[in-house]
Amino acid sequence: MGTRKNKINAASLLLLVLFAGLAVLMLFPLYALMLASLKPAAELFRYGLNVRWDWALMSLDNYKTIFAGSGAAGHYFTWYKNSLVITAMFTVLSLLFSSMVGYGLGVYRFRGQNLIFTFVLVVMMIPMEIIILPLYELTIKLKLINTVWGVILPFVVAPLPIFFFRQFAQGLPKDFMDAGRIDGCTESGIFFRIMVPLMAPAFGAIAILQAMNSWNNFLWPLIVLRTTEQFTLPIGLASFVSPLGNHYEELISGAVLAIVPILILFLFFQRYFISGLTVGGVKG
Amino acid sequence: MNSRTWAPYWFVLPFILSFLIFFAYPLFRAGMMSFQQVLPGDVQFVGLEHYSKLWNADFQAALWNSTRYTFWTLLLLVPVPMMLAVFLNSSRMMARNLFRSALFIPALTSVVVAGVVFRLIFGELDGALMNSILNVFGIPRQQWLYSSSLAMVALVVLAGWRWMGINMLYFLSALQSIPKDLYEAADIDGAGVMRKFTSITVPMLKPITIYVITITLYGGYSMFTESYMLWAGKPSPQNIGLTMVGYIYQQGFQYFNLGFGAAIGITLLVITLLISMLQLTVLGMFRKED
Protein backbone atom coordinates (compact mmCIF):
# COMPACT_ATOMS: atom_id res chain seq x y z
CA MET A 1 0.00 0.00 0.00
CA GLY A 2 2.73 2.41 0.99
CA THR A 3 4.62 2.09 -2.28
CA ARG A 4 1.46 2.65 -4.32
CA LYS A 5 0.82 5.87 -2.48
CA ASN A 6 4.41 7.02 -3.05
CA LYS A 7 4.08 6.28 -6.75
CA ILE A 8 0.97 8.44 -6.98
CA ASN A 9 2.74 11.26 -5.20
CA ALA A 10 5.71 11.05 -7.53
CA ALA A 11 3.41 11.11 -10.55
CA SER A 12 1.42 14.09 -9.33
CA LEU A 13 4.63 15.90 -8.42
CA LEU A 14 5.90 15.38 -11.96
CA LEU A 15 2.56 16.65 -13.30
CA LEU A 16 2.79 19.66 -11.04
CA VAL A 17 6.25 20.50 -12.39
CA LEU A 18 5.12 20.01 -15.99
CA PHE A 19 2.06 22.22 -15.53
CA ALA A 20 4.07 24.88 -13.71
CA GLY A 21 6.47 24.94 -16.67
CA LEU A 22 3.59 25.19 -19.11
CA ALA A 23 1.94 27.97 -17.13
CA VAL A 24 5.20 29.94 -17.10
CA LEU A 25 5.54 29.42 -20.86
CA MET A 26 1.97 30.63 -21.48
CA LEU A 27 2.28 33.71 -19.28
CA PHE A 28 5.76 34.54 -20.48
CA PRO A 29 4.78 36.54 -23.62
CA LEU A 30 2.59 38.81 -21.49
CA TYR A 31 5.40 39.23 -18.99
CA ALA A 32 7.78 40.09 -21.85
CA LEU A 33 5.28 42.63 -23.20
CA MET A 34 4.97 44.28 -19.81
CA LEU A 35 8.71 44.42 -19.39
CA ALA A 36 9.12 45.90 -22.88
CA SER A 37 6.53 48.57 -22.09
CA LEU A 38 8.88 49.85 -19.38
CA LYS A 39 11.82 50.30 -21.73
CA PRO A 40 12.45 52.94 -24.40
CA ALA A 41 11.48 51.90 -27.93
CA ALA A 42 15.05 52.49 -29.14
CA GLU A 43 16.06 49.47 -27.05
CA LEU A 44 13.63 47.32 -29.07
CA PHE A 45 15.26 48.38 -32.32
CA ARG A 46 18.78 47.78 -31.08
CA TYR A 47 18.26 44.40 -29.40
CA GLY A 48 14.79 43.18 -30.26
CA LEU A 49 12.36 42.01 -27.57
CA ASN A 50 14.42 40.59 -24.74
CA VAL A 51 13.90 39.96 -21.08
CA ARG A 52 16.87 41.70 -19.55
CA TRP A 53 16.09 43.66 -16.40
CA ASP A 54 17.97 46.88 -16.96
CA TRP A 55 16.97 49.20 -14.14
CA ALA A 56 18.86 52.15 -15.62
CA LEU A 57 16.72 51.97 -18.76
CA MET A 58 13.34 51.28 -17.22
CA SER A 59 10.77 53.99 -16.65
CA LEU A 60 7.10 54.79 -17.06
CA ASP A 61 7.83 57.08 -20.02
CA ASN A 62 5.81 55.01 -22.53
CA TYR A 63 2.77 55.25 -20.29
CA LYS A 64 3.33 58.98 -19.86
CA THR A 65 3.32 59.29 -23.68
CA ILE A 66 -0.03 57.50 -23.86
CA PHE A 67 -1.58 59.56 -21.06
CA ALA A 68 -0.19 62.84 -22.39
CA GLY A 69 -2.10 62.01 -25.57
CA SER A 70 0.08 63.96 -27.97
CA GLY A 71 1.08 62.91 -31.49
CA ALA A 72 0.25 59.31 -32.43
CA ALA A 73 -1.33 58.65 -29.05
CA GLY A 74 -3.73 61.56 -29.50
CA HIS A 75 -6.80 59.39 -29.89
CA TYR A 76 -5.92 56.52 -27.59
CA PHE A 77 -8.49 57.24 -24.90
CA THR A 78 -11.13 58.07 -27.51
CA TRP A 79 -10.60 54.55 -28.89
CA TYR A 80 -10.75 53.18 -25.37
CA LYS A 81 -14.08 54.90 -24.82
CA ASN A 82 -15.39 53.72 -28.22
CA SER A 83 -14.44 50.15 -27.36
CA LEU A 84 -16.10 50.36 -23.96
CA VAL A 85 -19.32 51.76 -25.48
CA ILE A 86 -19.44 49.19 -28.28
CA THR A 87 -18.62 46.28 -25.96
CA ALA A 88 -21.30 47.33 -23.46
CA MET A 89 -23.99 47.81 -26.13
CA PHE A 90 -23.03 44.65 -27.99
CA THR A 91 -23.01 42.50 -24.85
CA VAL A 92 -26.37 43.77 -23.54
CA LEU A 93 -28.15 43.43 -26.90
CA SER A 94 -26.55 40.08 -27.59
CA LEU A 95 -27.71 38.74 -24.22
CA LEU A 96 -31.25 40.03 -24.77
CA PHE A 97 -31.62 38.62 -28.30
CA SER A 98 -29.83 35.32 -27.87
CA SER A 99 -31.63 34.51 -24.62
CA MET A 100 -34.98 35.26 -26.31
CA VAL A 101 -34.21 33.14 -29.38
CA GLY A 102 -32.60 30.33 -27.39
CA TYR A 103 -35.54 30.26 -24.99
CA GLY A 104 -38.06 30.29 -27.85
CA LEU A 105 -36.30 27.37 -29.50
CA GLY A 106 -35.76 25.51 -26.25
CA VAL A 107 -39.12 25.52 -24.48
CA TYR A 108 -41.81 25.79 -27.19
CA ARG A 109 -42.96 23.37 -29.87
CA PHE A 110 -43.98 25.22 -33.04
CA ARG A 111 -44.16 24.90 -36.79
CA GLY A 112 -40.86 25.79 -38.47
CA GLN A 113 -38.87 25.22 -35.32
CA ASN A 114 -36.52 22.63 -36.79
CA LEU A 115 -35.92 24.75 -39.87
CA ILE A 116 -34.96 27.77 -37.77
CA PHE A 117 -32.68 25.69 -35.59
CA THR A 118 -31.02 24.27 -38.70
CA PHE A 119 -30.36 27.83 -39.87
CA VAL A 120 -28.73 28.61 -36.50
CA LEU A 121 -26.40 25.63 -37.03
CA VAL A 122 -25.68 26.68 -40.63
CA VAL A 123 -24.65 30.19 -39.53
CA MET A 124 -22.46 28.57 -36.89
CA MET A 125 -20.71 26.39 -39.51
CA ILE A 126 -19.99 29.05 -42.15
CA PRO A 127 -17.17 31.56 -41.58
CA MET A 128 -18.67 35.07 -41.74
CA GLU A 129 -15.47 36.30 -43.41
CA ILE A 130 -16.81 34.78 -46.64
CA ILE A 131 -19.52 37.42 -46.92
CA ILE A 132 -17.64 40.52 -45.70
CA LEU A 133 -17.71 42.18 -49.13
CA PRO A 134 -21.51 42.07 -49.64
CA LEU A 135 -21.95 42.86 -45.95
CA TYR A 136 -19.76 45.93 -46.46
CA GLU A 137 -21.89 46.93 -49.47
CA LEU A 138 -25.06 46.45 -47.40
CA THR A 139 -23.65 48.54 -44.55
CA ILE A 140 -23.02 51.39 -47.00
CA LYS A 141 -26.58 51.10 -48.37
CA LEU A 142 -28.02 51.18 -44.85
CA LYS A 143 -25.87 54.27 -44.13
CA LEU A 144 -24.27 52.49 -41.18
CA ILE A 145 -20.67 52.84 -42.35
CA ASN A 146 -18.37 54.47 -39.77
CA THR A 147 -21.03 54.12 -37.06
CA VAL A 148 -21.34 52.16 -33.84
CA TRP A 149 -24.48 50.44 -35.18
CA GLY A 150 -22.60 49.33 -38.28
CA VAL A 151 -20.12 47.50 -36.05
CA ILE A 152 -22.79 45.99 -33.79
CA LEU A 153 -25.85 45.08 -35.85
CA PRO A 154 -24.59 42.44 -38.31
CA PHE A 155 -23.14 40.21 -35.59
CA VAL A 156 -25.21 40.93 -32.50
CA VAL A 157 -27.55 37.98 -33.04
CA ALA A 158 -24.88 35.28 -32.93
CA PRO A 159 -25.47 31.53 -33.33
CA LEU A 160 -23.24 30.22 -30.53
CA PRO A 161 -24.98 32.15 -27.70
CA ILE A 162 -28.37 31.13 -29.15
CA PHE A 163 -27.30 27.51 -29.21
CA PHE A 164 -26.02 27.79 -25.65
CA PHE A 165 -29.22 29.42 -24.32
CA ARG A 166 -31.32 26.79 -26.11
CA GLN A 167 -29.42 23.98 -24.38
CA PHE A 168 -29.86 25.77 -21.08
CA ALA A 169 -33.57 26.54 -21.59
CA GLN A 170 -34.32 22.90 -22.40
CA GLY A 171 -33.34 22.02 -18.86
CA LEU A 172 -35.65 24.60 -17.22
CA PRO A 173 -38.62 23.27 -15.23
CA LYS A 174 -41.77 23.61 -17.36
CA ASP A 175 -44.01 23.67 -14.24
CA PHE A 176 -43.04 27.29 -13.64
CA MET A 177 -44.41 28.25 -17.05
CA ASP A 178 -47.76 26.58 -16.36
CA ALA A 179 -47.94 28.14 -12.91
CA GLY A 180 -47.29 31.53 -14.47
CA ARG A 181 -50.02 31.00 -17.06
CA ILE A 182 -52.55 30.02 -14.39
CA ASP A 183 -51.72 33.24 -12.52
CA GLY A 184 -52.53 35.15 -15.71
CA CYS A 185 -48.98 36.01 -16.67
CA THR A 186 -48.31 36.70 -20.37
CA GLU A 187 -45.73 34.63 -22.25
CA SER A 188 -43.23 37.48 -22.25
CA GLY A 189 -43.98 38.06 -18.55
CA ILE A 190 -43.13 34.41 -17.87
CA PHE A 191 -39.88 34.84 -19.76
CA PHE A 192 -38.72 38.09 -18.16
CA ARG A 193 -40.01 37.55 -14.62
CA ILE A 194 -39.58 33.83 -14.12
CA MET A 195 -37.22 32.33 -16.65
CA VAL A 196 -34.55 35.03 -17.00
CA PRO A 197 -33.65 34.83 -13.29
CA LEU A 198 -33.46 31.03 -13.59
CA MET A 199 -31.03 31.40 -16.49
CA ALA A 200 -28.62 33.65 -14.53
CA PRO A 201 -25.60 31.28 -14.85
CA ALA A 202 -26.05 31.19 -18.63
CA PHE A 203 -26.23 34.99 -18.71
CA GLY A 204 -22.98 35.17 -16.72
CA ALA A 205 -21.04 32.86 -19.02
CA ILE A 206 -22.36 34.37 -22.27
CA ALA A 207 -21.82 37.93 -21.01
CA ILE A 208 -18.10 37.24 -20.50
CA LEU A 209 -17.81 35.40 -23.81
CA GLN A 210 -19.51 38.15 -25.83
CA ALA A 211 -17.72 40.99 -24.02
CA MET A 212 -14.41 39.28 -24.85
CA ASN A 213 -15.39 38.81 -28.47
CA SER A 214 -16.51 42.39 -28.87
CA TRP A 215 -13.56 43.93 -27.04
CA ASN A 216 -11.08 41.96 -29.18
CA ASN A 217 -12.94 42.08 -32.51
CA PHE A 218 -10.76 43.24 -35.38
CA LEU A 219 -11.65 42.49 -39.01
CA TRP A 220 -15.22 43.84 -39.12
CA PRO A 221 -14.53 47.11 -37.22
CA LEU A 222 -11.44 47.57 -39.44
CA ILE A 223 -13.76 47.53 -42.45
CA VAL A 224 -16.67 49.56 -41.05
CA LEU A 225 -14.82 52.29 -39.14
CA ARG A 226 -13.24 54.79 -41.51
CA THR A 227 -12.15 57.78 -39.42
CA THR A 228 -9.56 57.79 -36.64
CA GLU A 229 -12.01 59.26 -34.13
CA GLN A 230 -14.36 56.29 -34.60
CA PHE A 231 -11.72 53.53 -34.23
CA THR A 232 -12.01 50.87 -31.56
CA LEU A 233 -8.97 49.99 -29.48
CA PRO A 234 -7.66 47.03 -31.58
CA ILE A 235 -7.95 49.07 -34.80
CA GLY A 236 -6.21 52.02 -33.15
CA LEU A 237 -3.43 49.80 -31.79
CA ALA A 238 -2.92 48.22 -35.19
CA SER A 239 -2.60 51.71 -36.69
CA PHE A 240 0.48 52.27 -34.49
CA VAL A 241 2.34 49.87 -36.76
CA SER A 242 1.62 50.65 -40.35
CA PRO A 243 3.32 51.17 -43.70
CA LEU A 244 3.33 54.88 -42.80
CA GLY A 245 5.52 54.39 -39.75
CA ASN A 246 5.72 52.64 -36.42
CA HIS A 247 5.05 54.01 -32.95
CA TYR A 248 6.33 51.34 -30.62
CA GLU A 249 6.19 53.45 -27.43
CA GLU A 250 2.46 53.93 -27.86
CA LEU A 251 1.89 50.43 -29.21
CA ILE A 252 3.42 48.54 -26.32
CA SER A 253 2.06 50.56 -23.42
CA GLY A 254 -1.29 50.82 -25.25
CA ALA A 255 -1.40 47.03 -25.68
CA VAL A 256 -0.77 46.47 -21.98
CA LEU A 257 -3.54 48.89 -20.99
CA ALA A 258 -5.91 47.23 -23.49
CA ILE A 259 -5.72 43.92 -21.62
CA VAL A 260 -6.70 45.46 -18.27
CA PRO A 261 -10.54 45.62 -18.49
CA ILE A 262 -10.98 42.12 -19.85
CA LEU A 263 -8.52 40.72 -17.32
CA ILE A 264 -10.45 42.35 -14.47
CA LEU A 265 -13.73 40.99 -15.86
CA PHE A 266 -12.26 37.51 -16.06
CA LEU A 267 -10.64 37.50 -12.61
CA PHE A 268 -13.89 38.64 -11.00
CA PHE A 269 -16.16 36.24 -12.85
CA GLN A 270 -13.95 33.26 -13.71
CA ARG A 271 -15.74 30.87 -11.34
CA TYR A 272 -19.02 31.84 -12.87
CA PHE A 273 -17.59 31.49 -16.35
CA ILE A 274 -16.40 27.89 -16.11
CA SER A 275 -19.39 26.69 -14.07
CA GLY A 276 -21.82 28.54 -16.38
CA LEU A 277 -20.38 26.83 -19.43
CA THR A 278 -20.59 23.49 -17.64
CA VAL A 279 -24.20 23.88 -16.56
CA GLY A 280 -25.25 24.91 -20.06
CA GLY A 281 -23.22 22.03 -21.38
CA VAL A 282 -21.90 22.85 -24.83
CA LYS A 283 -22.69 19.34 -25.93
CA GLY A 284 -22.17 19.74 -29.66
CA MET B 1 -55.13 35.44 -31.24
CA ASN B 2 -53.77 32.84 -28.93
CA SER B 3 -50.67 34.31 -27.38
CA ARG B 4 -49.21 30.90 -26.64
CA THR B 5 -49.30 30.02 -30.34
CA TRP B 6 -47.63 33.21 -31.45
CA ALA B 7 -45.20 33.73 -28.57
CA PRO B 8 -42.44 31.42 -29.92
CA TYR B 9 -42.40 33.38 -33.18
CA TRP B 10 -41.91 36.63 -31.29
CA PHE B 11 -39.05 35.08 -29.37
CA VAL B 12 -37.19 33.85 -32.46
CA LEU B 13 -37.94 36.99 -34.50
CA PRO B 14 -34.53 38.66 -33.83
CA PHE B 15 -32.79 35.64 -35.32
CA ILE B 16 -35.08 35.45 -38.35
CA LEU B 17 -34.54 39.15 -39.12
CA SER B 18 -30.79 39.02 -38.57
CA PHE B 19 -30.50 35.81 -40.58
CA LEU B 20 -32.39 37.24 -43.56
CA ILE B 21 -30.72 40.68 -43.57
CA PHE B 22 -27.18 39.94 -42.47
CA PHE B 23 -26.67 36.38 -43.64
CA ALA B 24 -29.01 35.04 -46.33
CA TYR B 25 -29.09 38.23 -48.39
CA PRO B 26 -25.30 38.87 -48.29
CA LEU B 27 -24.64 35.22 -49.14
CA PHE B 28 -26.98 35.46 -52.12
CA ARG B 29 -25.38 38.79 -53.05
CA ALA B 30 -21.88 37.26 -52.79
CA GLY B 31 -22.94 34.64 -55.33
CA MET B 32 -24.26 37.36 -57.65
CA MET B 33 -21.25 39.66 -57.19
CA SER B 34 -18.86 36.89 -58.12
CA PHE B 35 -20.26 37.07 -61.68
CA GLN B 36 -20.08 40.87 -61.80
CA GLN B 37 -17.60 43.69 -62.23
CA VAL B 38 -18.66 46.02 -59.42
CA LEU B 39 -17.67 49.67 -59.71
CA PRO B 40 -19.49 52.57 -58.04
CA GLY B 41 -22.64 53.20 -60.08
CA ASP B 42 -21.61 50.70 -62.72
CA VAL B 43 -22.28 47.00 -62.42
CA GLN B 44 -21.53 44.67 -65.32
CA PHE B 45 -22.21 41.00 -65.75
CA VAL B 46 -18.92 39.26 -66.60
CA GLY B 47 -19.94 35.62 -66.31
CA LEU B 48 -17.26 33.23 -65.16
CA GLU B 49 -14.40 35.65 -65.76
CA HIS B 50 -13.47 35.98 -62.06
CA TYR B 51 -13.53 32.25 -61.54
CA SER B 52 -11.36 31.64 -64.60
CA LYS B 53 -8.76 34.10 -63.25
CA LEU B 54 -8.91 32.59 -59.78
CA TRP B 55 -6.25 29.93 -60.23
CA ASN B 56 -3.25 32.29 -60.04
CA ALA B 57 -0.06 32.39 -57.96
CA ASP B 58 -1.57 34.60 -55.22
CA PHE B 59 -4.62 32.36 -54.83
CA GLN B 60 -2.41 29.27 -54.71
CA ALA B 61 -0.24 30.88 -52.02
CA ALA B 62 -3.33 31.87 -49.99
CA LEU B 63 -4.92 28.42 -50.28
CA TRP B 64 -1.63 26.66 -49.46
CA ASN B 65 -0.95 28.87 -46.43
CA SER B 66 -4.49 28.59 -45.05
CA THR B 67 -4.53 24.82 -45.53
CA ARG B 68 -1.12 24.32 -43.94
CA TYR B 69 -2.07 26.58 -41.04
CA THR B 70 -5.36 24.72 -40.53
CA PHE B 71 -3.56 21.36 -40.60
CA TRP B 72 -1.00 22.34 -37.96
CA THR B 73 -3.53 24.05 -35.70
CA LEU B 74 -5.75 20.93 -35.82
CA LEU B 75 -2.78 18.80 -34.84
CA LEU B 76 -1.86 21.15 -31.99
CA LEU B 77 -5.18 22.48 -30.77
CA VAL B 78 -7.32 19.35 -30.38
CA PRO B 79 -5.31 16.58 -28.65
CA VAL B 80 -3.18 18.85 -26.43
CA PRO B 81 -6.08 20.85 -24.89
CA MET B 82 -7.95 17.56 -24.40
CA MET B 83 -5.06 16.07 -22.41
CA LEU B 84 -4.60 19.29 -20.43
CA ALA B 85 -8.31 19.34 -19.58
CA VAL B 86 -8.24 15.70 -18.43
CA PHE B 87 -5.36 16.45 -16.06
CA LEU B 88 -6.90 19.70 -14.83
CA ASN B 89 -10.18 17.89 -14.17
CA SER B 90 -8.55 15.23 -12.02
CA SER B 91 -9.05 15.67 -8.29
CA ARG B 92 -5.46 14.50 -7.72
CA MET B 93 -4.09 17.50 -9.57
CA MET B 94 -2.74 20.19 -7.25
CA ALA B 95 -3.56 23.88 -7.77
CA ARG B 96 -6.07 23.07 -10.52
CA ASN B 97 -7.83 26.44 -10.52
CA LEU B 98 -4.55 28.34 -10.63
CA PHE B 99 -3.40 26.40 -13.70
CA ARG B 100 -6.78 26.72 -15.41
CA SER B 101 -6.56 30.49 -15.10
CA ALA B 102 -2.90 30.67 -16.12
CA LEU B 103 -3.52 28.64 -19.28
CA PHE B 104 -6.66 30.60 -20.12
CA ILE B 105 -5.31 34.13 -19.65
CA PRO B 106 -3.66 34.32 -23.14
CA ALA B 107 -7.13 33.72 -24.62
CA LEU B 108 -8.29 36.99 -23.07
CA THR B 109 -5.85 39.08 -25.08
CA SER B 110 -6.86 40.33 -28.50
CA VAL B 111 -5.18 38.81 -31.53
CA VAL B 112 -3.89 42.33 -32.20
CA VAL B 113 -2.02 42.37 -28.88
CA ALA B 114 -0.89 38.74 -29.39
CA GLY B 115 0.32 39.68 -32.88
CA VAL B 116 2.33 42.60 -31.49
CA VAL B 117 4.02 40.38 -28.88
CA PHE B 118 4.85 37.58 -31.29
CA ARG B 119 6.07 39.98 -33.96
CA LEU B 120 8.62 41.19 -31.40
CA ILE B 121 9.44 37.70 -30.09
CA PHE B 122 10.12 36.50 -33.64
CA GLY B 123 12.13 39.61 -34.53
CA GLU B 124 15.12 39.20 -36.83
CA LEU B 125 17.65 40.81 -34.47
CA ASP B 126 20.22 38.81 -32.52
CA GLY B 127 18.78 39.90 -29.19
CA ALA B 128 15.16 39.19 -30.05
CA LEU B 129 13.77 36.50 -27.81
CA MET B 130 13.52 33.52 -30.21
CA ASN B 131 16.94 34.24 -31.69
CA SER B 132 18.62 34.62 -28.32
CA ILE B 133 17.18 31.24 -27.31
CA LEU B 134 18.61 29.74 -30.51
CA ASN B 135 21.95 31.38 -29.67
CA VAL B 136 22.10 29.44 -26.43
CA PHE B 137 22.05 26.24 -28.49
CA GLY B 138 24.62 27.62 -30.93
CA ILE B 139 22.13 28.05 -33.77
CA PRO B 140 22.60 31.25 -35.81
CA ARG B 141 19.85 33.87 -35.80
CA GLN B 142 16.93 33.42 -38.16
CA GLN B 143 14.88 35.87 -40.18
CA TRP B 144 11.60 34.43 -38.95
CA LEU B 145 9.18 36.50 -40.98
CA TYR B 146 11.05 36.22 -44.28
CA SER B 147 10.84 32.50 -44.97
CA SER B 148 7.74 30.47 -45.62
CA SER B 149 8.34 27.60 -43.20
CA LEU B 150 9.71 29.78 -40.37
CA ALA B 151 6.79 32.20 -40.75
CA MET B 152 4.41 29.24 -40.48
CA VAL B 153 6.14 28.24 -37.22
CA ALA B 154 5.55 31.77 -35.89
CA LEU B 155 1.87 31.69 -36.94
CA VAL B 156 1.25 28.25 -35.41
CA VAL B 157 3.02 29.15 -32.15
CA LEU B 158 0.88 32.30 -31.95
CA ALA B 159 -2.27 30.24 -32.58
CA GLY B 160 -1.25 27.66 -29.99
CA TRP B 161 -0.70 30.36 -27.42
CA ARG B 162 -3.89 32.29 -28.17
CA TRP B 163 -6.42 29.41 -28.58
CA MET B 164 -5.13 26.65 -26.27
CA GLY B 165 -7.05 27.93 -23.24
CA ILE B 166 -10.36 28.28 -25.06
CA ASN B 167 -10.32 24.73 -26.44
CA MET B 168 -9.18 23.45 -23.05
CA LEU B 169 -12.18 25.16 -21.46
CA TYR B 170 -14.58 23.46 -23.90
CA PHE B 171 -13.12 20.06 -22.99
CA LEU B 172 -13.22 20.91 -19.28
CA SER B 173 -16.89 21.82 -19.42
CA ALA B 174 -17.69 18.55 -21.24
CA LEU B 175 -15.60 16.49 -18.78
CA GLN B 176 -17.57 17.88 -15.87
CA SER B 177 -20.82 16.62 -17.36
CA ILE B 178 -19.62 12.99 -17.61
CA PRO B 179 -21.50 11.03 -14.89
CA LYS B 180 -19.16 10.00 -12.05
CA ASP B 181 -20.78 6.55 -11.68
CA LEU B 182 -19.30 5.48 -15.03
CA TYR B 183 -15.84 5.77 -13.50
CA GLU B 184 -16.99 4.16 -10.25
CA ALA B 185 -18.36 1.17 -12.20
CA ALA B 186 -15.09 0.93 -14.09
CA ASP B 187 -13.17 1.02 -10.80
CA ILE B 188 -15.23 -1.91 -9.53
CA ASP B 189 -14.44 -3.80 -12.74
CA GLY B 190 -10.78 -3.09 -12.05
CA ALA B 191 -10.11 -0.87 -15.05
CA GLY B 192 -6.80 1.03 -15.07
CA VAL B 193 -6.25 4.72 -15.73
CA MET B 194 -5.54 4.24 -19.44
CA ARG B 195 -8.49 1.90 -19.92
CA LYS B 196 -10.83 4.41 -18.28
CA PHE B 197 -9.46 7.14 -20.51
CA THR B 198 -9.88 5.22 -23.77
CA SER B 199 -13.17 3.47 -22.91
CA ILE B 200 -15.03 6.22 -21.05
CA THR B 201 -13.43 9.65 -21.39
CA VAL B 202 -12.68 9.69 -25.11
CA PRO B 203 -16.08 8.30 -26.25
CA MET B 204 -17.96 10.61 -23.87
CA LEU B 205 -15.97 13.56 -25.20
CA LYS B 206 -16.82 12.76 -28.81
CA PRO B 207 -19.50 15.44 -29.31
CA ILE B 208 -17.30 18.20 -27.89
CA THR B 209 -14.33 16.87 -29.88
CA ILE B 210 -16.33 17.18 -33.08
CA TYR B 211 -17.29 20.70 -32.04
CA VAL B 212 -13.68 21.69 -31.26
CA ILE B 213 -12.45 20.23 -34.57
CA THR B 214 -15.18 22.17 -36.37
CA ILE B 215 -14.31 25.53 -34.81
CA THR B 216 -10.58 24.89 -35.33
CA LEU B 217 -11.17 24.16 -39.02
CA TYR B 218 -13.35 27.26 -39.23
CA GLY B 219 -10.73 29.35 -37.42
CA GLY B 220 -7.94 27.98 -39.58
CA TYR B 221 -9.54 28.85 -42.88
CA SER B 222 -10.81 32.23 -41.66
CA MET B 223 -7.47 33.32 -40.16
CA PHE B 224 -6.59 36.91 -41.02
CA THR B 225 -5.65 39.08 -38.04
CA GLU B 226 -2.65 37.00 -36.93
CA SER B 227 -1.04 37.37 -40.32
CA TYR B 228 -2.06 41.02 -40.68
CA MET B 229 -0.39 41.86 -37.35
CA LEU B 230 2.79 39.79 -37.86
CA TRP B 231 3.55 41.75 -41.01
CA ALA B 232 2.18 45.03 -39.62
CA GLY B 233 -0.47 45.52 -42.30
CA LYS B 234 2.10 45.28 -45.08
CA PRO B 235 2.14 42.54 -47.73
CA SER B 236 4.34 39.68 -46.53
CA PRO B 237 7.47 38.92 -48.60
CA GLN B 238 6.58 36.54 -51.47
CA ASN B 239 3.11 36.23 -49.94
CA ILE B 240 4.36 33.83 -47.27
CA GLY B 241 1.69 35.12 -44.89
CA LEU B 242 -1.18 35.59 -47.34
CA THR B 243 -4.34 33.73 -46.26
CA MET B 244 -7.68 33.18 -48.00
CA VAL B 245 -9.39 35.92 -45.98
CA GLY B 246 -6.30 38.11 -46.40
CA TYR B 247 -6.72 37.66 -50.16
CA ILE B 248 -10.43 38.63 -49.97
CA TYR B 249 -9.47 41.69 -47.91
CA GLN B 250 -6.69 42.67 -50.32
CA GLN B 251 -8.88 42.34 -53.43
CA GLY B 252 -11.96 43.96 -51.89
CA PHE B 253 -10.58 46.76 -49.76
CA GLN B 254 -7.17 47.54 -51.25
CA TYR B 255 -7.82 46.98 -54.97
CA PHE B 256 -11.63 47.59 -54.79
CA ASN B 257 -12.11 44.48 -56.90
CA LEU B 258 -15.36 43.46 -55.17
CA GLY B 259 -16.47 40.92 -57.78
CA PHE B 260 -13.20 39.04 -57.71
CA GLY B 261 -13.14 39.18 -53.90
CA ALA B 262 -16.65 37.69 -53.83
CA ALA B 263 -15.50 34.86 -56.10
CA ILE B 264 -12.71 34.07 -53.61
CA GLY B 265 -15.33 34.11 -50.82
CA ILE B 266 -17.61 31.68 -52.64
CA THR B 267 -14.66 29.38 -53.33
CA LEU B 268 -13.71 29.48 -49.66
CA LEU B 269 -17.33 28.67 -48.77
CA VAL B 270 -17.25 25.58 -50.98
CA ILE B 271 -13.90 24.47 -49.52
CA THR B 272 -15.01 24.84 -45.90
CA LEU B 273 -18.35 23.11 -46.56
CA LEU B 274 -16.62 20.17 -48.26
CA ILE B 275 -14.12 19.78 -45.44
CA SER B 276 -16.82 20.09 -42.75
CA MET B 277 -18.95 17.44 -44.47
CA LEU B 278 -15.95 15.16 -44.87
CA GLN B 279 -15.03 15.63 -41.23
CA LEU B 280 -18.55 14.99 -39.97
CA THR B 281 -18.87 11.89 -42.16
CA VAL B 282 -15.54 10.47 -41.04
CA LEU B 283 -16.30 11.12 -37.39
CA GLY B 284 -19.74 9.58 -37.80
CA MET B 285 -21.87 12.60 -36.93
CA PHE B 286 -24.49 11.43 -39.41
CA ARG B 287 -24.52 7.86 -38.12
CA LYS B 288 -27.57 7.04 -36.06
CA GLU B 289 -26.79 7.03 -32.36
CA ASP B 290 -27.99 3.88 -30.66
Interface residues (C-beta under 8 A of the other chain):
Chain A: I8 S12 L15 L16 F19 L22 A23 M26 L27 P29 L30 A32 L33 A36 L44 R46 Y47 G48 L49 N50 V51 F97 M100 V101 Y103 G104 L105 Y108 F110 Q113 I116 F119 V120 V123 M125 I126 P127 M128 E129 I130 I131 I132 L133 P134 L135 Y136 E137 L138 L153 P154 F155 V156 V157 I162 R181 T186 E187 S188 F191 M212 W215 N216 F218 L219 I223 L233 P234 L237 A238 V241 S242 P243 N246 L251 I252 A255 A258 I259 I262 L263 F266 L267 Q270 I274 L277 T278 G281 V282 K283 G284
Chain B: S3 R4 T5 A7 P8 Y9 W10 F11 V12 P14 F15 I16 L17 S18 F19 I21 F22 F23 Y25 P26 L27 R29 A30 M33 V38 L84 F87 L88 R92 M93 M94 A95 L98 F99 R100 S101 A102 L103 F104 I105 P106 A107 L108 T109 S110 V111 V112 V113 A114 V116 V117 F118 R119 L120 I121 G123 E124 L125 D126 G127 A128 L129 N131 S132 W161 M164 G165 L169 Y170 L172 S173 A174 Q176 S177 P207 I208 I210 Y211 T214 Y218 Y221 S222 F224 T225 Y228 M229 A232 G233 K234 V245 I248 Y249 G252 F253 L258 G261 A262 G265 I266 L268 L269 T272 L273 S276
